[in-house]
């Protein structure tokens, strides 16, 4: 484990303004967390694109300020403060956000970072700050508070155990917990579930089809529409714009398996969707943050080798339009995804994340043999406004 430097010396927090500042902002977690055996380094190219205003459409409607904390010239922490007018318009609120929170184990550094973000958000008339959200709830969000003995699933964070303590000591309180559920890929073999699915579907013309990757753009737009319709009213959800989802879809396309992405239909018309991915977190960890070193595909070779041994899937999202919920379509999609994952040699699926107070989904997942394996937490703090 990395050893924090002594908590002495003035902490200076400054905004990221230069290319060297931006490079330091991006590199800090690789330096801080390289000793954590279960941390999955993000690919530097993807992180660079996420933070690039020219490549990430989030910057087209949001305001973002990145901060670095230094002690005696050494970078010891980072944080981002940002607004999201589309989120506020959708949910009818005025909320500021913080994200990309990384720091040494030092409450003085954490407090200085949080205060800098709060001051900036207060200047933008946001009375509350919520996070970590980097940049939206469609990206990585939350701090890990339970499940430190397990590798995170793809596109889920792994944060040090001391982070919650630091935030709580700087005035943050729990806003919401997010659950990661794990269940076996044998649901389709359960006689009770298959009988229940047949009974619910009888006479209702419920069907499930897999996506057609030959019509990738059309299918991606359909899933975006179903996502916004089915999940848009959930707490914290930020509806996808067309260009935002298009970028995400193209980013995921190399890893998509058509039988792990399904469309639920009622009378032949789309009414729901389920999106699962092979859990490539182990392969990403093998890449060590990059696919190429000095022009050589060393990380890519390690990634491809580790990818051959994947035995887990991650259910990223599932939803059914409100008018068709509770009719059995959800169960049919669960069973279809279970069989697809099982046929690919995957033994478990992680469904993440699910709101702690989404009692319907949590109860249904419990009934099919699921168990909570990880818990993530979002924090909030009042912001003094001018």
PEKA-V685234 format. One record per helix or strand. SS is the DSSP state (H for helix, E for strand). FROM is the first residue (numbers start at 1). TO is the last residue. Records with the same first field share a line. If there is no record, write none. Layout:
SS=FROM-TO / FROM-TO
//
This chain:
E=11-15 / 64-71 / 74-82 / 96-103 / 128-131 / 133-134 / 140-141 / 143-146 / 173-184 / 206-210 / 261-266 / 269-278 / 293-293 / 296-296 / 312-320 / 348-355 / 371-382
H=19-33 / 44-50 / 57-60 / 85-91 / 107-123 / 163-169 / 187-189 / 191-201 / 213-231 / 242-255 / 258-260 / 281-287 / 298-307 / 322-324 / 329-343 / 359-367
//
